Amino acid sequence: MAHHEEEQKLKLDKKMIADVMKDVDICMMTTVSTDGRLHNRPMSNNKDVEWDGKTWFFAYADSSQVQEIERNPNVNLGYSRPDKIIFVSLTGSGAIVRDDLQKKKHWHKELKMWFPNGPEDDKVVLICVDAQYVYYWSKKGDGGLEL
């Protein structure tokens, strides 16, 4: 989307961003690989509608995203709703969480398709992305939110 001076700057808040994110089933997660290149992959957004600045994802402990976040916590999450002309880019810091109570808290039954042994599986971890900055584009305007 080209940036024009007449584009309207929107005043954003966490609730508005959360409402957009909960409607996007899959987002794109970018991490920094061992050779310094950006590595991007689709991740289930887990329908975590109570977004408070932290976004939670399930992953296998030996996956590239987990290994990369353990080495370099810089993460970007990209959300898009082309049908509504809404795009969100979230920059934050990732952390790996192995706590079974947290895993059970964020679990929902649709995840069984990818993680058949459930949240208690030691091979399954949570990635918690703590947002620092969100940028938002839409047909109504664009804007950023420092968190």
Secondary structure, DSSP 8 states (H G I E B T S, - for coil): ----TTS-B----HHHHHHHHTT-SEEEEEEE-TTS-EEEEEEE-TT--S-SSEEEEEEETTSHHHHHHHH--EEEEEEEETTTTEEEEEEEEEEEE--HHHHHHH--GGGGGT-TT-TT-TTEEEEEEEEEEEEEEETTEEEEEE-
